[in-house]
Amino acid sequence: MTTPTTYPCPQCQKPTSWSDNPNRPFCSERCKLIDLGAWADESYRVATDDTPFSDELPKA
């Protein structure tokens, strides 16, 4: 019997199995909800040099 492949949980880095895991890629419901909360709180952001559509704004 082969050992199931494990991957690190994106939230806590704990090794977790992909197969038979209803919370994948997370290790638990807790890590899944922490990640969802970070998205809802807008904690995940993409860095930019300027605001979107800044070239369409009138110059002051």
Buried (B, 14 or more C-beta within 10 A) or exposed (E): EEEEEEBEBBBEEEEBEEEEBEBBBBBBEEBBEBBEEEEEEEEEEEEEEEEEEEEEEEEE
